[in-house]
Structure formats: C-alpha cells, structure tokens
C-alpha cells in the first residue's frame, strides 16, 4: 500500500508557504514514494475532510508565489466554529479523518498558534509535525522562521524610501511595522534602514525620552527623524498597568478573574491606533510635524526572498525525512544551519522575544539609536 501524508497551512499568510508546500510534496513523492494530500484552509479543512491530492504538476511553478495555494484560516482545533456560530472540540473528528485517509502524519505550516493547535492534536494521538512560518520571527525553538527575511526586506525598503520625504519636509516620520508581541521586524528593519528611534514591545518606552532624543538631533542640526515602531510597542505607563493586571488575574478566580481579564483586554484595545497617538504627542513635545505610515499587510505579500525559499525548502524536505523515520509530534526547526526535530511540548505556547542582550540591541545602542528607555 502506498504511504501518504497530509500538509496544511494555518494562521496568517507568509512568504515562503508555497515553497514549503512544494518541498514537502516533491521530497515526499521523489525521495520516499509517498502520496501527498493538501488540506484546504488550514485546520478547518482538516476537520471537514476538505482536501486535494497534490501531484507533481500541482507543485510545479509555485516556488516563487506568495500566499498559499492551499488557503488558510485561524481555526482552533479545540473550539472550532464550523459556520453556525457554535464552537466545537474537533480533535477526535480530526483523528478519525487522519486515520480514515491512512496518513502517516500531517505537516502543519504555521506560527505559534499553529504549534499550539498541533500540540493539542498530538496529545489526542494525531501524528503531526510543524514548520516555523511567520514574518514576526517569534516561534520558539527555531533560529529563524521563513517569511521573516522577505518581510524584513520590504520593511527596510519602505523606511529607506521615507528618508527623502522626512528630509525634504523636516518631519518626524513614524513607521509602524508588524509585530504585536515581539520586535524582531521593527528592530531589524529600523537598524538596517538607519532609523533614529526604534520602539519594540520588549523595551517599554517613555514618550519624554523619545521626544528628548529627537530634540537632541534637532539641536545638532538634523531637521528630521525616522521612528520605527512595532505595532505592539508599549509605553512604560501601560506596561506597568498591564503587569499589575496580569499579577491580579493570577490571584483571582471565578467572576473576579473574568473581570480582571476583561480590563486587560480593554487596555489592549485602547492601544490599537497607538502609533497615531504617539506621533501626535511627539509633535506636541518637539514642535516638529509628524506623519504616520502603517505598512500593514504589504509586509506579508509578494514573492518570497531567496533566503526564505531556501529555508522553506530545507525544512520541508527535512520534514518528510523525519516522517519516514517515524518521527512526529515535533517542530522542524532551523538550528545552526541544520534542521532539527524539537518536541512540540517544549515550544507550544511559548514566544521567542528579542533578548535585551541581543547583538542587534547592542548595535542599536552603540550607534546612538534611541530605544525609548
């Protein structure tokens, strides 16, 4: 009987997904004689048994394409909405689908949310592996994720282009880069493009300190400043409030805990649009006109960079080798140039933050780029 595996893409789209699908499919077919089934729209398609059989011709020509040919969704396996507004635990149904199709494993391409979904399926007895995909570069256990390099190039190019406008109009250009929980993208792009201020979630900022650094540039003869800010950057004041609410939530139970959790959500909601507020405050404090550019989803689209194609191809091929060896329940991670199988138990639910002693942070400080602290 011919061996078979499944593959799906989950969470937000990211450059390199099609390169990874291609690598999984071609290596499975050519190196291991396996059939490949592609599930549509992530875990939703897996639960609903919606799939296509991927043949060699289906994998041809997709290496350079952005997005995902399989479609994606943010469905959660333990509380999935199938379209009727009700949430269901679909883990056992997914196990029956995998068993019915006689799949040796399902390769799940995604970020931290996908790792959590996959771990829940693994606990339910479903053989799964994950590949680290996200422009945020926040998947624990891997040196880098595919999608990050492409997004880094797009964000860097955007900041490069804003320099001339900032210089011509003597403005503060505030550029919001993706990164709700981590600052890898804002830090890397800001450093590569020569930003004057970089604000990331890992280092809560003081608005007075940011304004002071811009005023110092102004006093030194610089009539403009570039501020690269991660969408999840947070002020010291809000960070303090958040820490207090998190501590309070750990101590409370029942209805009281739900109330504190709601206050925490309300705090996060008030931070939406915070980049615009930040720009307005900088204008008030410095007297310089500010303009906001929000890069948004443009960072996730388009042709993947050569580095992302290579990484996705390497990890995709390695995934089928692990499956052939009977390995599952793992993240196929990039470690020191190699592909390693890291147990999902070690990485699920964890986020790879920017370490405060990271070389990029050290370089930023050495160059006199303000981090707002």
C-alpha positions as CSV (number, residue, x, y, z in Angstrom):
1,X,0.0,0.0,0.0
2,X,1.3,3.5,-0.9
3,X,2.3,5.6,2.0
4,X,0.6,9.0,2.4
5,X,1.0,12.2,4.3
6,X,-1.0,15.4,4.6
7,X,0.0,19.1,4.6
8,X,-1.8,22.3,5.5
9,X,-1.2,26.0,6.1
10,X,-2.6,27.8,9.1
11,X,-2.7,31.3,10.6
12,X,-1.7,34.4,8.7
13,X,-0.2,34.0,5.2
14,X,3.5,34.5,4.9
15,X,6.1,34.5,2.1
16,X,7.6,31.0,1.6
17,X,4.5,28.9,2.3
18,X,4.2,27.7,-1.3
19,X,8.0,26.9,-1.3
20,X,7.5,24.8,1.8
21,X,4.4,23.0,0.3
22,X,6.4,22.3,-2.8
23,X,9.3,20.9,-0.8
24,X,7.1,18.7,1.3
25,X,5.3,17.4,-1.7
26,X,8.3,16.8,-4.0
27,X,10.5,15.3,-1.4
28,X,7.7,13.0,-0.2
29,X,7.0,11.8,-3.7
30,X,10.5,11.5,-5.0
31,X,12.6,10.5,-2.0
32,X,10.0,8.4,-0.1
33,X,7.4,7.3,-2.7
34,X,4.6,8.9,-0.6
35,X,1.3,10.4,-1.8
36,X,0.5,13.9,-0.6
37,X,-2.8,15.3,0.4
38,X,-3.3,19.1,0.8
39,X,-6.0,20.2,3.3
40,X,-7.8,23.4,2.3
41,X,-8.0,26.4,4.7
42,X,-5.9,25.0,7.5
43,X,-7.3,23.0,10.4
44,X,-10.8,23.9,9.2
45,X,-10.2,21.8,6.1
46,X,-8.7,19.0,8.1
47,X,-11.7,18.8,10.4
48,X,-14.1,19.0,7.5
49,X,-12.2,16.5,5.3
50,X,-11.7,19.0,2.5
51,X,-8.6,18.2,0.6
52,X,-6.9,17.9,-2.8
53,X,-4.4,15.3,-3.9
54,X,-1.2,17.0,-4.8
55,X,0.6,15.6,-7.8
56,X,3.9,16.7,-9.3
57,X,2.2,19.1,-11.7
58,X,0.3,20.8,-8.9
59,X,3.6,21.6,-7.2
60,X,5.3,23.0,-10.3
61,X,5.6,26.7,-10.6
62,X,4.6,27.6,-7.1
63,X,8.1,28.2,-5.6
64,X,8.1,31.9,-6.2
65,X,4.4,32.6,-5.5
66,X,3.4,34.5,-2.3
67,X,0.4,33.4,-0.1
68,X,-0.6,29.8,0.0
69,X,-2.2,27.7,-2.8
70,X,-4.0,25.7,-0.1
71,X,-5.7,28.6,1.7
72,X,-5.5,29.3,5.4
73,X,-7.6,30.0,8.4
74,X,-7.1,30.7,12.1
75,X,-9.4,27.9,13.3
76,X,-8.6,26.3,16.7
77,X,-8.9,22.5,16.9
78,X,-10.4,22.5,20.4
79,X,-13.0,25.2,19.8
80,X,-13.8,25.4,16.1
81,X,-16.6,27.4,14.5
82,X,-17.9,25.4,11.5
83,X,-20.1,28.3,10.3
84,X,-23.0,28.0,12.6
85,X,-21.7,30.3,15.4
86,X,-21.1,27.4,17.8
87,X,-17.6,26.2,18.9
88,X,-16.8,22.5,19.0
89,X,-13.9,20.4,20.0
90,X,-12.9,18.8,16.8
91,X,-9.8,16.8,17.9
92,X,-11.4,13.4,17.8
93,X,-13.0,14.1,14.5
94,X,-9.6,15.2,13.1
95,X,-8.1,12.0,14.4
96,X,-10.8,10.0,12.6
97,X,-10.1,11.9,9.3
98,X,-6.4,11.2,9.6
99,X,-7.0,7.5,10.4
100,X,-9.5,7.2,7.6
101,X,-7.2,8.6,5.0
102,X,-4.4,6.4,6.4
103,X,-2.0,9.3,6.8
104,X,1.4,8.7,8.4
105,X,1.5,12.3,9.5
106,X,0.2,15.8,8.8
107,X,2.7,18.6,8.2
108,X,1.3,21.9,9.6
109,X,2.9,25.1,8.3
110,X,2.4,28.0,10.7
111,X,3.5,30.1,13.7
112,X,3.0,29.9,17.4
113,X,-0.8,29.4,17.1
114,X,-0.3,26.5,14.8
115,X,2.2,25.0,17.2
116,X,-0.4,25.1,20.0
117,X,-3.0,23.5,17.7
118,X,-0.6,20.8,16.6
119,X,0.4,20.0,20.2
120,X,-3.3,19.6,21.2
121,X,-3.7,17.2,18.2
122,X,-0.5,15.4,19.2
123,X,-1.9,14.9,22.7
124,X,-5.1,13.4,21.1
125,X,-2.9,10.9,19.2
126,X,-2.8,12.6,15.8
127,X,0.7,12.3,14.2
128,X,1.7,15.9,13.3
129,X,4.8,18.0,12.6
130,X,5.0,21.8,12.3
131,X,7.2,24.0,10.2
132,X,8.0,27.5,11.6
133,X,6.3,30.2,9.4
134,X,5.8,33.8,10.3
135,X,7.1,37.3,9.4
136,X,7.3,38.0,13.1
137,X,10.1,35.5,13.7
138,X,8.6,34.7,17.1
139,X,8.4,30.9,17.0
140,X,10.3,29.4,20.0
141,X,12.8,26.7,19.3
142,X,14.0,27.8,15.9
143,X,16.7,30.3,15.0
144,X,14.6,31.9,12.3
145,X,11.2,31.4,10.6
146,X,10.5,31.5,6.9
147,X,8.7,34.7,5.9
148,X,10.8,36.9,8.2
149,X,13.6,37.7,5.7
150,X,11.1,38.8,3.0
151,X,9.2,41.0,5.4
152,X,12.4,42.4,6.7
153,X,13.4,43.4,3.2
154,X,10.0,45.0,2.5
155,X,10.0,47.0,5.8
156,X,13.6,48.1,5.3
157,X,12.9,49.3,1.7
158,X,9.9,51.2,3.0
159,X,11.9,53.0,5.6
160,X,14.6,53.7,3.1
161,X,12.1,55.5,0.9
162,X,10.7,57.6,3.7
163,X,14.1,59.2,4.4
164,X,13.9,61.5,1.4
165,X,10.4,62.8,2.4
166,X,11.4,63.2,6.0
167,X,14.5,65.2,5.0
168,X,12.7,67.3,2.4
169,X,9.8,68.4,4.7
170,X,11.7,68.5,8.0
171,X,9.3,66.0,9.6
172,X,9.2,63.1,12.0
173,X,8.2,60.0,10.0
174,X,6.7,57.4,12.3
175,X,6.7,54.0,10.6
176,X,4.6,51.2,12.1
177,X,5.9,47.7,11.4
178,X,4.2,44.5,12.2
179,X,5.0,42.7,15.4
180,X,2.2,42.6,18.0
181,X,4.2,40.7,20.7
182,X,7.8,40.9,19.5
183,X,10.0,43.4,17.9
184,X,12.3,41.4,15.6
185,X,10.9,43.0,12.5
186,X,10.9,46.6,13.7
187,X,14.3,46.2,15.3
188,X,15.9,44.6,12.2
189,X,14.3,47.0,9.7
190,X,15.0,50.0,11.8
191,X,18.6,49.1,12.2
192,X,19.1,48.2,8.6
193,X,17.4,51.3,7.3
194,X,19.1,53.8,9.7
195,X,16.1,54.8,11.8
196,X,16.8,57.3,14.5
197,X,14.3,55.8,17.1
198,X,13.2,52.1,17.3
199,X,10.4,51.1,19.7
200,X,9.7,47.4,20.3
201,X,7.4,45.6,22.8
202,X,10.3,44.1,24.8
203,X,11.5,47.6,25.8
204,X,8.6,49.8,27.1
205,X,9.2,53.4,26.1
206,X,9.0,56.7,27.8
207,X,7.5,59.3,25.5
208,X,9.5,62.1,27.1
209,X,12.7,60.1,26.4
210,X,11.7,59.6,22.8
211,X,11.0,63.3,22.3
212,X,14.3,64.3,24.1
213,X,16.3,62.1,21.6
214,X,14.6,63.8,18.7
215,X,15.2,67.3,20.2
216,X,18.9,66.4,20.6
217,X,19.0,65.6,16.9
218,X,17.3,68.9,16.1
219,X,19.7,70.8,18.3
220,X,22.6,69.1,16.4
221,X,21.3,70.3,13.1
222,X,19.1,67.3,12.0
223,X,15.8,68.6,10.8
224,X,14.0,65.3,10.6
225,X,13.8,61.9,12.4
226,X,12.7,58.4,11.4
227,X,10.8,56.4,14.1
228,X,10.4,52.7,13.5
229,X,7.8,51.3,15.9
230,X,6.4,47.8,16.3
231,X,2.6,47.7,16.4
232,X,2.9,46.1,19.8
233,X,5.2,48.7,21.3
234,X,4.0,49.8,24.7
235,X,4.7,52.8,26.9
236,X,6.1,52.3,30.4
237,X,2.8,53.5,31.9
238,X,0.7,51.0,30.0
239,X,3.3,48.2,30.6
240,X,3.1,48.9,34.3
241,X,-0.7,48.7,34.3
242,X,-0.5,45.5,32.2
243,X,1.8,43.8,34.7
244,X,-0.4,44.7,37.6
245,X,-3.5,43.3,35.9
246,X,-1.6,40.1,35.0
247,X,-0.5,39.7,38.6
248,X,-4.0,40.4,39.8
249,X,-5.5,37.9,37.3
250,X,-3.2,35.1,38.7
251,X,-4.5,35.7,42.2
252,X,-8.2,35.9,41.4
253,X,-10.7,33.1,40.5
254,X,-14.2,32.9,39.1
255,X,-16.1,36.0,38.2
256,X,-13.5,38.3,39.7
257,X,-10.8,36.8,37.4
258,X,-13.0,37.3,34.4
259,X,-13.5,40.9,35.3
260,X,-9.7,41.5,35.5
261,X,-9.2,39.6,32.2
262,X,-11.8,42.0,30.6
263,X,-9.9,45.0,32.0
264,X,-6.7,43.6,30.4
265,X,-8.5,43.2,27.1
266,X,-9.8,46.8,27.4
267,X,-6.2,48.0,28.0
268,X,-5.0,46.2,24.8
269,X,-7.9,47.7,22.8
270,X,-7.0,51.2,23.9
271,X,-3.6,50.7,22.5
272,X,-4.9,50.0,19.0
273,X,-4.1,53.1,17.0
274,X,-1.3,53.9,19.5
275,X,1.1,54.8,16.7
276,X,-1.1,57.8,15.7
277,X,-1.3,58.9,19.3
278,X,2.5,58.5,19.6
279,X,3.0,60.7,16.6
280,X,0.7,63.4,17.9
281,X,2.5,63.5,21.2
282,X,5.9,63.8,19.5
283,X,4.6,66.8,17.6
284,X,3.4,68.4,20.8
285,X,6.7,67.8,22.6
286,X,9.1,68.7,19.8
287,X,7.3,71.2,17.6
288,X,8.1,69.1,14.5
289,X,5.4,67.9,12.2
290,X,4.8,64.2,12.4
291,X,3.4,61.8,9.7
292,X,2.4,58.2,10.2
293,X,3.0,55.4,7.7
294,X,1.4,52.0,8.6
295,X,3.0,49.3,6.5
296,X,0.3,46.7,7.4
297,X,-0.2,43.6,5.3
298,X,2.0,44.6,2.5
299,X,4.8,43.1,4.6
300,X,3.2,39.6,4.3
301,X,2.7,39.6,0.5
302,X,4.6,39.2,-2.7
303,X,7.4,36.9,-3.9
304,X,9.5,35.3,-1.1
305,X,13.2,36.2,-0.9
306,X,15.8,33.6,-1.9
307,X,16.7,33.2,1.8
308,X,13.1,32.3,2.6
309,X,12.8,29.9,-0.3
310,X,15.9,28.1,0.8
311,X,14.8,27.9,4.4
312,X,11.3,26.7,3.5
313,X,12.7,24.1,1.1
314,X,15.3,22.8,3.6
315,X,12.7,22.4,6.4
316,X,10.0,21.0,4.1
317,X,12.4,18.3,2.8
318,X,13.6,17.5,6.3
319,X,10.0,17.1,7.5
320,X,9.4,14.2,5.1
321,X,12.7,12.6,6.2
322,X,11.5,12.7,9.8
323,X,8.2,11.2,8.9
324,X,9.9,8.4,7.0
325,X,11.8,7.7,10.2
326,X,8.6,7.6,12.3
327,X,9.2,11.0,14.0
328,X,6.2,13.2,14.7
329,X,4.9,15.5,17.5
330,X,7.8,17.9,16.7
331,X,8.6,21.3,15.3
332,X,11.1,21.0,12.4
333,X,13.4,23.9,13.4
334,X,16.3,25.7,11.9
335,X,19.2,25.3,14.3
336,X,22.8,26.4,13.4
337,X,22.1,25.8,9.7
338,X,20.6,22.4,10.2
339,X,17.1,21.1,10.6
340,X,16.3,19.6,14.0
341,X,13.2,18.0,15.4
342,X,12.2,19.8,18.6
343,X,9.3,18.3,20.7
344,X,6.2,20.4,20.4
345,X,5.8,20.1,24.2
346,X,8.9,22.3,24.5
347,X,7.7,25.1,22.1
348,X,3.9,25.2,22.1
349,X,2.6,28.3,23.9
350,X,6.0,29.9,24.0
351,X,7.1,33.1,22.3
352,X,10.6,34.0,21.1
353,X,11.1,37.6,22.3
354,X,14.0,39.8,21.4
355,X,16.6,39.2,24.2
356,X,17.7,42.5,25.8
357,X,21.3,41.5,25.3
358,X,20.8,40.5,21.6
359,X,23.6,41.8,19.3
360,X,21.1,43.8,17.3
361,X,20.1,45.7,20.5
362,X,23.8,46.2,21.4
363,X,24.4,47.6,17.9
364,X,21.4,49.9,18.1
365,X,22.7,51.4,21.4
366,X,26.3,51.6,20.1
367,X,25.1,53.7,17.1
368,X,23.1,56.1,19.4
369,X,19.7,55.0,18.1
370,X,17.1,55.7,20.7
371,X,15.1,52.8,22.1
372,X,12.9,55.0,24.2
373,X,14.0,53.7,27.6
